[in-house]
């Protein structure tokens, strides 16, 4: 079938006792063409939709919606066939129930799996399911994530959060300002999401901190929107140094990978075996910002004298644990890199 509305049109003509020839003349087409429309053998042109609406008083937007929904159903079905999926398995890939609860996505018909799938695609602002998985698409940049659907939903959620942020002019020097600000906040074990966002916006960077959906390894992301950087962080970071390291990691991308991020989001994962050069480089820069490498090398052996050092203590023990000099369960780590105060 090439159209869906044709069947309804045939029923309308039968109900109104209008002949094929008479109606064909009224909408300026041939009887054969009208029969093909009713049988669904040809697509409805925009002009034909207007003509049918004009004669029948059936609203143009109703006919268009019937056709749009039908075409979307066909697109989804083709994707399902190519990937050997049922519609239920497909929507489950998006954790659609959690998506509704956490990101406030409203489904027009919760009893119709195709309707749910279309609402999810509409939320993602895409028209074809293949967009999420095709290589080098604009949604991800070289992500090893095995849950692209959940990652895409988190990225879109963050995109929507930053839409209303008022961001001032950006230049590279602002990175140094933000690094100092982060160290100042971390030195007092302070984490104020609203204050952070305000400071980043003032220095030309969009910032969103949002829960991810269960099943992803994502830690953060960096992208460029119309020549302005955007940083997204998940809320899975439980301790002060953890979330500030993630934030500094994305700032490192801002410093070194600005042009790369124009072609898509650079995704940071909770993966100790990360091998991408730009991710390793961003980690090293973030650690150096936390505590200068030379200073760190000089004092790491005497880590028990931590109180004598003029450093951000949570950052110091974080590096010690990352380098396996102390365990994450170590008393120093627990004391100086405490859980974030949620109050």
ABEGO torsion letter per residue (X at the ends): XABAAAAAAAAAAAAAGBBAAAAAAAAGBBAAAAAAAAAGABBBBAAAAAAAAAAAGBBAAAAAAAAAAAAAAAAAAAAAAAAGBBAAAAAAAAGAAAAAAAAGBBBABAABAAAAAAAAAAAAGBABAAAAABBGBAABBGBABABAAAAAAAAAAAAAAAAABBBBBBBAAAAAAAAAAAAAAAAAGBBBAAAAAAAAAAAGBBBBBBBBBBGBABABBBBBBGGBBBBBBBAABABAAAAAAAAAAAAAAAAAAAAAAAAEBBBBBBBAABABAAAAAAAAAAAAAABBAAAAAAAAABAAAAAABBBBAAAAAAAAAAAGABBAABAAAAAABBBBBAX
